[in-house]
Amino acid sequence: MLDLLFKHRTIRKYQQRPIPEELLLKILEAGTRASTTGNMQVYSVVVTTDGSIKKRLAPCHFNQPMVVEAPVVLTFCADFNRFNKWCMLRRAEPGYDNFLSFFTAAIDALLVAQNVCIAAESMDLGICYLGTTTYTAGEIIDILDLPRGVVPVTTVTLGYPGEEPGLTDRLPLDAVIHRDIYRDYSEKEINEFYRDKELINTNREFVKENNKETLAQVYTDIRYNKEDNLLFSRALLDVLERQGFMNHQ
């Protein structure tokens, strides 16, 4: 299993080959064995195989082709709807209409998502996380008919790989591990930690193609710029209000 984690690749092209239902259910069951806050399991997974629904979801993920081409699209949701209903049926008053509860449920959902991905890769399937889910959560809610108390937090495409890309670069372990307490970074360390990433040919091409001076500018000015961050932040806060997670009184 440890070797498997070191071989993880993001798969964006898939074979037009369905995943057997028995295998899919086993992978999803493995996902539910993930750790969960208080054993509440405040998450849900929407499994989309219908081509027409995948086409409706595609614009929510910036029309990335794998959303339509992958045989299965999994939307992992923070979900207090089910737990709230159970509480009320048992004469218990739920107090989960706040941001902390959303955050708790989002953590649960992401833990399940990672378990699902590891299980899938162990069965020779490929996966791709879609970070676009929180950008367009409101639209996804409408398409998937998610009720109040449910918010999508990440999406994973799943299928048999139709490509074999190289491993994605990672920062050295020293860049992300702190012993006992957090130790802030010196300028020298920052330069050392990011040097290899900046020297990768594809990243150097990104800089050139976008007419920037540094790779960092590609991130701050193009890929994840301030204006978009503020726009999507406001949209997500509106979604949390609409779905019942912003009570702070």
Backbone torsions as a table, in degrees:
resi	resn	phi	psi	omega
1	MET	NA	-37.6	179.5
2	LEU	-62.6	-42.2	177.9
3	ASP	-61.1	-36.5	-180.0
4	LEU	-60.0	-42.2	-179.3
5	LEU	-63.3	-34.3	179.9
6	PHE	-75.8	-11.6	-178.6
7	LYS	-102.3	5.6	-176.4
8	HIS	-58.2	131.9	175.6
9	ARG	-131.3	145.2	174.6
10	THR	-83.3	122.8	-177.0
11	ILE	-106.6	120.6	-179.8
12	ARG	-112.2	-7.3	176.4
13	LYS	-123.4	133.8	-174.1
14	TYR	-126.7	150.6	171.4
15	GLN	-70.0	147.5	175.6
16	GLN	-82.9	69.6	-174.9
17	ARG	-136.1	119.2	-177.3
18	PRO	-68.1	152.1	175.2
19	ILE	-88.5	124.6	178.4
20	PRO	-54.3	137.5	-176.8
21	GLU	-57.7	-39.9	-179.3
22	GLU	-62.5	-40.7	178.8
23	LEU	-67.8	-43.7	179.6
24	LEU	-59.6	-44.9	-179.8
25	LEU	-65.0	-36.2	178.4
26	LYS	-65.4	-41.0	178.3
27	ILE	-64.4	-43.0	179.3
28	LEU	-66.1	-38.1	177.3
29	GLU	-63.7	-39.6	175.6
30	ALA	-59.9	-36.1	177.0
31	GLY	-60.3	-38.8	-177.1
32	THR	-72.3	-8.9	176.3
33	ARG	-84.2	1.8	177.7
34	ALA	-65.1	157.0	174.1
35	SER	-60.2	150.1	-178.6
36	THR	-149.7	143.6	-177.0
37	THR	-63.1	119.9	175.9
38	GLY	59.9	17.8	-175.3
39	ASN	54.3	33.1	178.7
40	MET	-83.0	-25.9	-176.8
41	GLN	51.9	55.8	-177.7
42	VAL	-87.5	64.1	177.8
43	TYR	-149.7	162.4	169.6
44	SER	-142.4	156.7	177.6
45	VAL	-124.0	122.7	175.7
46	VAL	-96.0	119.0	-177.9
47	VAL	-98.4	113.9	-177.1
48	THR	-111.8	118.7	174.9
49	THR	-120.7	-14.4	-179.6
50	ASP	-69.0	122.7	-176.4
51	GLY	-60.1	-36.5	-178.5
52	SER	-68.3	-35.9	178.4
53	ILE	-73.0	-37.9	177.0
54	LYS	-61.3	-37.8	177.9
55	LYS	-65.1	-35.6	177.6
56	ARG	-71.0	-32.9	179.1
57	LEU	-74.8	-27.1	-173.4
58	ALA	-52.4	-47.5	179.0
59	PRO	-61.3	-27.5	177.6
60	CYS	-66.7	-20.5	179.1
61	HIS	-114.7	35.2	175.5
62	PHE	57.1	30.6	175.7
63	ASN	57.6	34.7	173.5
64	GLN	-67.1	128.3	-170.7
65	PRO	-57.0	-31.9	-174.5
66	MET	-66.3	-18.4	178.5
67	VAL	-64.0	-36.8	178.7
68	VAL	-87.8	-36.5	-172.8
69	GLU	-79.5	-31.3	179.7
70	ALA	-66.4	139.8	-179.2
71	PRO	-65.6	-27.6	-178.1
72	VAL	-134.3	134.4	172.7
73	VAL	-118.4	124.5	-178.3
74	LEU	-110.2	122.5	176.1
75	THR	-107.7	115.1	-178.0
76	PHE	-93.6	127.3	-172.0
77	CYS	-122.7	139.2	163.7
78	ALA	-70.5	127.6	-171.5
79	ASP	-140.5	104.2	171.3
80	PHE	-101.3	-2.4	179.8
81	ASN	-57.8	-50.7	-177.7
82	ARG	-64.2	-45.3	-177.6
83	PHE	-65.9	-41.0	177.7
84	ASN	-60.3	-42.9	180.0
85	LYS	-62.9	-41.7	178.2
86	TRP	-62.1	-44.8	179.5
87	CYS	-58.1	-48.0	-176.2
88	MET	-67.0	-33.0	176.9
89	LEU	-69.8	-18.7	-179.2
90	ARG	-108.4	23.4	176.3
91	ARG	57.9	38.0	176.0
92	ALA	-118.7	133.0	-176.6
93	GLU	-90.9	109.8	-178.6
94	PRO	-72.8	141.0	177.2
95	GLY	-123.4	52.4	-171.2
96	TYR	-116.7	33.6	-178.8
97	ASP	-100.9	40.0	-173.0
98	ASN	-134.7	168.5	-175.3
99	PHE	-64.7	-36.7	179.0
100	LEU	-58.1	-41.9	-179.3
101	SER	-65.8	-41.2	175.0
102	PHE	-59.0	-46.1	-177.6
103	PHE	-62.3	-41.3	176.8
104	THR	-59.1	-47.5	-178.6
105	ALA	-67.8	-35.4	178.5
106	ALA	-64.5	-40.6	177.0
107	ILE	-61.1	-46.5	178.2
108	ASP	-56.2	-46.7	-177.6
109	ALA	-62.8	-39.5	-178.6
110	LEU	-71.1	-34.3	175.7
111	LEU	-64.1	-42.0	176.9
112	VAL	-62.6	-43.7	-179.6
113	ALA	-58.3	-43.6	-179.3
114	GLN	-67.3	-39.4	175.8
115	ASN	-59.8	-43.6	179.4
116	VAL	-60.5	-43.6	-177.9
117	CYS	-64.6	-43.2	179.1
118	ILE	-65.2	-43.0	178.2
119	ALA	-61.3	-43.1	-179.7
120	ALA	-62.3	-45.4	-179.0
121	GLU	-66.2	-29.8	178.0
122	SER	-68.5	-18.3	179.0
123	MET	-105.9	22.5	175.3
124	ASP	68.1	21.8	172.5
125	LEU	-93.8	162.0	177.8
126	GLY	-113.7	153.6	-178.6
127	ILE	-136.2	160.0	171.9
128	CYS	-146.1	120.9	172.9
129	TYR	-73.6	141.4	177.1
130	LEU	-116.2	108.6	-179.8
131	GLY	-75.4	-2.3	-178.1
132	THR	-76.2	-10.8	-173.2
133	THR	-57.4	-47.1	-177.8
134	THR	-73.6	-19.5	177.2
135	TYR	-66.5	-38.2	-172.4
136	THR	-123.4	35.7	-176.5
137	ALA	-56.4	-38.4	-179.3
138	GLY	-60.8	-44.2	179.5
139	GLU	-67.2	-39.6	178.8
140	ILE	-64.8	-39.0	176.5
141	ILE	-56.4	-44.4	-179.2
142	ASP	-66.9	-43.9	-177.7
143	ILE	-66.0	-41.9	-176.8
144	LEU	-91.6	1.7	176.9
145	ASP	58.0	46.9	-178.5
146	LEU	-79.8	129.4	-178.4
147	PRO	-79.0	174.0	175.4
148	ARG	-57.0	138.9	-177.6
149	GLY	94.8	0.5	-178.7
150	VAL	-127.2	128.2	-179.3
151	VAL	-135.4	127.1	176.5
152	PRO	-70.6	137.3	-178.2
153	VAL	-120.6	-25.4	172.7
154	THR	-159.1	160.1	178.9
155	THR	-129.8	143.5	178.9
156	VAL	-130.3	127.2	170.1
157	THR	-88.1	147.0	-170.6
158	LEU	-142.2	133.6	177.8
159	GLY	175.5	178.4	176.6
160	TYR	-76.2	129.7	-174.1
161	PRO	-59.9	138.3	173.0
162	GLY	-110.2	15.2	179.1
163	GLU	-157.1	166.2	176.1
164	GLU	-134.8	77.0	-178.2
165	PRO	-71.3	165.2	176.6
166	GLY	-74.4	170.5	176.7
167	LEU	-69.9	141.4	176.5
168	THR	-76.0	141.6	-179.5
169	ASP	-65.6	152.5	176.5
170	ARG	-136.1	150.6	173.9
171	LEU	-65.2	153.4	177.1
172	PRO	-62.8	155.0	-176.5
173	LEU	-56.6	-37.1	-179.8
174	ASP	-61.1	-21.9	-178.0
175	ALA	-75.9	-24.0	-173.2
176	VAL	-118.4	-8.6	-178.1
177	ILE	-104.9	131.3	176.3
178	HIS	-121.5	134.3	-177.7
179	ARG	-94.2	121.0	175.2
180	ASP	71.3	-55.4	176.8
181	ILE	-135.4	164.8	178.1
182	TYR	-73.7	130.1	177.0
183	ARG	-116.7	118.5	-174.8
184	ASP	-68.2	162.5	-171.6
185	TYR	-94.6	140.0	172.3
186	SER	-83.7	163.5	176.9
187	GLU	-59.9	-39.3	179.7
188	LYS	-61.6	-43.5	-179.6
189	GLU	-65.2	-42.9	177.9
190	ILE	-57.5	-45.6	179.3
191	ASN	-60.7	-41.0	-179.1
192	GLU	-69.1	-43.7	-175.5
193	PHE	-66.2	-34.5	-175.5
194	TYR	-98.2	-1.9	-175.9
195	ARG	-59.0	-51.5	-175.8
196	ASP	-62.9	-39.7	178.4
197	LYS	-61.1	-41.7	-177.8
198	GLU	-69.9	-23.3	-177.0
199	LEU	-90.6	-8.5	178.7
200	ILE	-63.4	134.3	-173.4
201	ASN	-56.4	-44.8	-178.5
202	THR	-63.1	-37.5	178.6
203	ASN	-69.2	-36.7	176.9
204	ARG	-65.5	-34.3	176.3
205	GLU	-67.4	-39.5	176.7
206	PHE	-55.8	-44.2	-179.3
207	VAL	-61.8	-46.3	-177.8
208	LYS	-66.5	-46.3	-177.2
209	GLU	-62.8	-32.4	-178.1
210	ASN	-94.1	5.3	176.9
211	ASN	56.7	46.6	179.6
212	LYS	-114.9	167.1	179.8
213	GLU	-89.6	-33.2	-175.3
214	THR	-137.7	161.4	176.4
215	LEU	-64.4	-36.4	178.9
216	ALA	-58.4	-37.0	179.3
217	GLN	-66.9	-30.0	175.2
218	VAL	-61.8	-39.9	178.7
219	TYR	-70.7	-49.7	-172.7
220	THR	-75.5	-29.5	-174.8
221	ASP	-102.0	-25.9	-172.9
222	ILE	-117.0	-61.3	-169.4
223	ARG	-75.6	-46.7	-176.8
224	TYR	-134.4	68.1	-174.5
225	ASN	-82.4	163.1	-174.5
226	LYS	-59.8	-42.9	-176.9
227	GLU	-61.1	-45.6	178.6
228	ASP	-65.6	-41.6	179.5
229	ASN	-58.1	-43.9	179.5
230	LEU	-67.3	-41.7	179.5
231	LEU	-60.1	-50.5	-177.9
232	PHE	-71.6	-29.8	176.1
233	SER	-64.0	-46.3	178.7
234	ARG	-62.1	-40.4	-179.7
235	ALA	-64.0	-41.7	180.0
236	LEU	-67.6	-39.8	177.1
237	LEU	-62.4	-38.0	176.3
238	ASP	-63.5	-40.1	178.4
239	VAL	-63.5	-43.3	-179.6
240	LEU	-64.1	-35.7	175.5
241	GLU	-65.3	-47.7	-179.0
242	ARG	-62.1	-35.8	-176.4
243	GLN	-91.4	1.8	170.6
244	GLY	90.2	34.5	-177.9
245	PHE	-121.2	21.7	-175.6
246	MET	-124.1	30.3	176.4
247	ASN	-84.5	112.1	-179.0
248	HIS	-121.6	24.0	-179.7
249	GLN	-88.9	NA	NA
